[in-house]
Amino acid sequence: MSELRKTPLADFNIANGGRMVDFAGWSMPVQFKSIVEEHKATRNAAGLFDVSHMGEALVMGPEATQYLDFLLTNDVSKMEPGQALYSLMCYEHGGVVDDLLVYKKSDQEYLLCLNASNTEKDLVWMETKRQEFDATVSDVSGDYALLALQGPKALDILKSICELDIDALPYYRFIEGEVAGAPCIVSRTGYTGERGVELFVEPKAAELLAQAILDAGEPEGLVLAGLGSRDSLRLEAGYSLYGHEISETITPIQAKLMWTVKLGKESDFVGKAALAAEKREGPACRIVFFRTGNRRIVRTDTPVLAGDVEVGIVVSVTFSPGLNEAIGSALIDSNYATTELSVDMRGKRLQLFSSNPPFIELNP
């Protein structure tokens, strides 16, 4: 087995009690004390997440905008400098290569944040689609550590250790400046559904920045949080996770992410024809989010039933501390997406109650 990769905060995570696991080839903290405690702290105060395993790509050149508009489903041409944009990157058949964030620095310079498990694949794919454009793609993952500070008290904690005008920073915008003496890209984005920021910082400054945030935030109820609570937070918010609600075989239309697909934008883009056809004809299957009404956790890949007919499969599941019950998502045959669904739990039927996320009230 190859040795696990470590983030610049590996020693910091271990010193603070992080229980480390293998995630996409990275040694990452799944939790520090308790997943439920970290989840609740993020909802009520603040959580600090090391997400430095995420990949970054820099796209530059006179035709950087045109290239990204061809590569991605969302409309990059309408972005302004300082704006962030969520988009999907699709195959020709409409399946998803990855979901990602685009940060526009200028008309000729964009930073992309990629999923850790997909970074190498993404970079190869991006290069194959670049040839007709005057633009370059560079892997700059090693240039950044990434911290996510999330929760209702996150911005106040951040303001206490920097002089940036955080209050004037709208949702899905970013600025560059010093936080606790470290040069950062500060982005009003996140994966929890809560108010907060994501901080791109040089690897050598990551531990000092994390410690400064921890010192400032602990009196306000901030805790260090791991991948476990990150997953329960994102599922409560109804956010998709690659390999679960979206994948090479699950399209944006099936995942209810059509709002990220701009079929009417001026440029052509990879997957447009397939997605337009699927929208016109209707998807064969759909992602459905559900509650269970109790705390029993349904395993992923469990068949979903409509009566005695198998009509789908569970793709995500977790315990929701906010609801005190299990929640999840399933990929369902469209003909049965609005019918009563259930799963077999060791010979007993458990009903799945369809629910439109977010499962709880959010304040991003």
Buried (B, 14 or more C-beta within 10 A) or exposed (E): EEEBBBBBBBEBBBEBEBBBBEBBBBBBBBBBBBBBBBBBBBBEBBBBBBBBBBBBBBBBBEBBBBBBBBBBBBBBBEBEEBBBBBBBBBBEEBBBBBBBBBBBBEEBBBBBBBBBBBBBBBBEBBEEBBEEBEBEBEBBBEBBBBBBBBBBBBBBBBBBBBEBEBEEBEEBBBBEBBBBEBEBBBBBBBBBBBBBBBBBBBBEBBBBBBBBBBBBBBEBBBBBBBBBBBBBBBBBBBBBBBBBBBBBEBBBBBBBBBEBBBEEBEBEBBBBBBBBEBBEEEBEBBBBBBBBEEEBBBEBEBEBBBEEEEBBBBBBBBBBBBBEBBBBBBBBBBEBBEEEBBBBBEEEEBEBEBBEBBBBEBEB
